[in-house]
């Protein structure tokens, strides 16, 4: 069994718009950081799977997929922020297929852990709309692939991006097979992810949002992990953890106002790994979402990968130079109370 498996989105550079924050360099600095750490050549990189139509149509409405395909053929925007090129349709499906390949490889215990460098990112894509730089919901498609093809019954998606994964929540909020937990800055794009969003119907209680105020940092995220995320996992007992890792929580990121350090990001993933090792046969995989400062992205990617491998790592960027607000303490208390944690 391999200790780690990667997916790298070969050809992703063709999804590019000059001046846009969601740019190919985001992945390339991570690849170079892995090369520097000596990880890139020794661990397998998987080819993408071809996702069955029944899975893609479960997660995304056929009408949306048709609209996305036509937009990509023209290289048109889906909205003001979400661009396509004539290569984007194929690249998005390769990204989603690569995510599913990593998920399956870890599920089948061919690798202990996995990290899919999914680009374009995905967690804002709802059932019927691409938005927020996202075209296909990579992590949702992976979860559905595991449910339909590998007969998974309980999966947890932990979303550590600075933005709420409204698309992932939208897709699974009325279902019981997926527990969705999100830490995110609030208020911030896309404006969803309030404390009182719990899921609906039979899915009520399978959504937990932790909307942290601006200038929350290491202490806030550590508290969220220890007081909310781990207890929620203990209650739900998923068979595998899928983690949306967006490195825009880092204090250097230009699109948000959180103060997380790369070192603490690694510690958060270490806690998830320890839980998985104890309760879900070690099954955990990471899926790249946002993160728009290149130096911070490289550092955070190294930190979480070292956590997956159980290796020590030195954070050269250090903690935020700005003081952390304490406003998050009330939010943590409210989330614990409303979710009976």
N, C-alpha and C positions, 0 to 999 in steps of 0.2 A: 504494500500500500504506500502510495506517495504521501509525503507530509503535506504537500500543497500542490494545487493545480491552478493555472491561470487561464483566462481567455484574453486575447489581445485582438482588437478590431482591425485587422489588416485592411488597409485602404481607406481608413476613416478620414484621412486628410482631404478626401474629395467632398466631405461635408464641411463646408467652410463659407463664411461670409466675411469680407474684410471689415475689421473694426468691431466684430461681435465678440462678446465675452466668452461665449461657448465656442471655443476654438481648438484646433487640433493639438496645440502645445500643451493643453491640459493633460492629455494622455501621454504625450511624448516625454514630458519631464518626469512623469511617474516611471515610464519604462527605463529611462536613463538612471533614475534613482535605484531601481531594482538591479540594473546592471552593476552599478557602483557597489551595492550591497552584496553582490555575488549570488543573487537569487534567480536571475533571469534565465541563465543557461542550465541550471540544475533541476528545475521543476518543469513539468510538462505544460505545454500550451495547447489547449483543445481547439479543434475545429468546431464551427457552429453546427448545431442540429437544424434540420428542416422541421419547423413546427407544423404539426397537423392543423388543417383548416378548422377542425372542430374546436381546437384550443384557442386559436386566434379569434374565432367568432364568438367564443364564450367571453373572452376578455374585452374585445373591441367590436363594436357594431359593424357589420359589413358595409353600411352606408358611410361610416367614418373612414374605413380602410379604402373604399373606392375614392372618396374625396382626397385622402392623403396621397394615393397613387397618382391621381390626376395633377395634384399640386406639384408633386415631385417631378413629374414629366415636364412641367413648365418651369421648374425651379422657382416656384412661387412661395410666398409666405402663407402660413396658416393663420397667423395674427401678427401684430406689430413686432413681437419679440421672437417668434418661432419661424425660422427660415427653413427652406429646403433647397437642394440642388437636384440636378437630374440624376445624381448618384444616391440621393438620400434614401429612397425607397428600399433599394437593395441593401444599403449599409445598415439601415434600421433593423431589417429582418436578420441580418448577420449578427448584429448586437444582441437582439433578443434570443436568437438561436444559440449564441455563445453563452449567454446567461443560463439558458436551460441546460446546456451541456455541462457547465460547472455544477449546477444544482443536481443533476442526475449523477454525475461522477462522485460527488460527496455523499449523496443519498445511498448509492450502491456500495459505499465504503471502498471505492477504488482510490480515493484520496481522503486524508484526514480533514482537510480544510480547503476552501476555494476562494478565489478572488477574480471576479469578472470585471475587466476594465471596460464596462459598457459605455459606448458612445455611438450615437446620440444617447443622452440620458433618458429617464423614463417616468419618474414617479409622479409627475404632474398630469400625465395622459390619463384621461377618464375613459369610460366605456365608449363615449362618442365624440371625444374632442382631444386634439393635440394642443398643447399650450406650454408656456413656461420653458421653452427650449426643447421640450420633450415630444417625441413622435409616437413611439410604442412603449408600453409600460413593461420594461424588461423584467422587473422583479415579480410583477403580477403574472406575466406569462410563464415565468419559471415556476411559481407556486401552482398555477393551474396545470402545468405540465406534470408536476409531481403528483398532484391530486388525481389526474386522469390516467397517466401512464404508469406511475409507480404506486398508486393506491394509498398515497399519504392521506391521513385523516385529520391531523392537527399540525398546522404550521404556524410559526410566529414570524411576522415581519416587524423588525425594529428599525425605524427610520431615524437616522441621526443627522440628516441634512438640516441646514438652518431654515429651510422653507418647509412648510407642511406639505406632505405628500397627498394632496387632495385627490389625485387620480387613483392611487392605491386604495385609499379609504373608500372612495366612491365605488370602486369595483367590488370590494369585499364586505361592505358595511351591512349587507343583508344576508350574510352567510356565516356558518359556524366553523368552517374548516380552517379559517385564518384568523389569528389574533393580530390586530394591527396596533402598534404602539409608536407614537411619534413625539420626539422632542423637537421643538422649533421656536424660532423667535416670533413673538406675537405682540403687537400687530406687525405684519409684513406680508408681502406677496405669498400666496394668492388670497389671503384674508380668511381662510378657513382654519379649522383645527382648534376650535374653542373647547373649553373644558367639558361643556355639556353635550358634545357630540360623542355618542356612545355606540353607534350602530343602530339598526332598525329591525323590526320584526324578530325573526329567530336569531338574527345577528346582534340583537341588543346586548351590550356588555362586551363585545369583541373588538371594540375600538376604545383606545385610551390615548387621549391627547394631553401633552405636557407643554402648554404654551408659555414659554419663558420670556420675560420682559427683556428689552435691550440691555446690554452690558452684563448679562449673566455669563459666568465663566466656569473655571474648573470646579469650584465648590458646588455650583448649581447643578452641573451635569453629573457630578459624582453623587449628589444627593438624589437626583432623579433616578439614577441607576440603582442605588442601594435601597431606596424607599418605595419605588414604584415599579421599575422595569423588572427587577429580579423577583419581587413578590408576585407580580402578575404572571411571570413565566412559571413560578412555582404552582400557581393556581391552575393555569391552563395546561401545563405539561406538554408542550409541543414536541413533535418528533424530530423537528429540525428548525434551526433559526436561520432566516434569511435577513440580511442586514443591508439596508440602503445607506451607503456611506457617502455623504456629501461633505467635502472639506471646507465649505463656506462657513462653518461654525468657528473656524480659526480666527484669531484676533487680527490677522493681516488681511482678511478677505475684504474686497471693496464693496460688495453688494449687501452687506449686513452689518450688524453691530453687536455681535457676540464676541466673547473674549477667551474662547477655549484654546488651550495649548495643544500642540501635537502630542506631547507626552501624555496629557490626560486623555486624549482621544485613544491612544494606544491602551491606556489602562481600562477605558470603558469596554473596548473590544476584548481585552484580557478577561474581564468579568463575564462577558457573554461566552467566551470560550470555556471558562471553568464551569459555567452552568451546563453548557452543551456536553462537555466531557463527563459530567456527573449524571446527567439525566436524559440525554438524547443521543447516546452512542457517539458523541463527538461531532455530530453533524452541525456545521455552521458554514455559511458562505457569504461573502461580501459582494456588493454590486455597486459600482461607481455611479454617483449622481452628480451633484454640483461641486463647486470649488473653483474660484476664479483668480486667486493669487497663485502664481506658478510655484514660487518658493514654498509657500505654505502647503500647496497640494502635494509636492514631492515629499515634504517632511511628514505630513499626516499619513500619506500612503506607506512610507517606510515604517511609521509607528504602528499602524494597524497590522501590517504584514509581519512585523516582528512579533506582535501579539499572537497572531495566528500560529506562528512557529514556536512560540514560547521562548523567544530570544530576548536578550537585553538590547536596549537601544538608547542612544544619547540624543536628546533634543537640542540641536544647536541654535534654534530660534528662541527657545526659552518661553517664559510666561509673558502674558500681556503686560506692557508698560503702564496700562491704565488700571485704576482700581475697579474691582468687581462690585457691582451694585448688590444690595441685599434684598431687593424687591422680590426676587424669586422665591424667597422662603414662604411667603404667603401662598404662592401658586402651588408649591409642593404640598403644603398642608391641605389645600382645597382639593387637589387631584386625589390625594390619599383618601380624603373623606368621601368624596363623591363616588369613588370606585371601591370603597370598603377595603382599602389596603392598609 
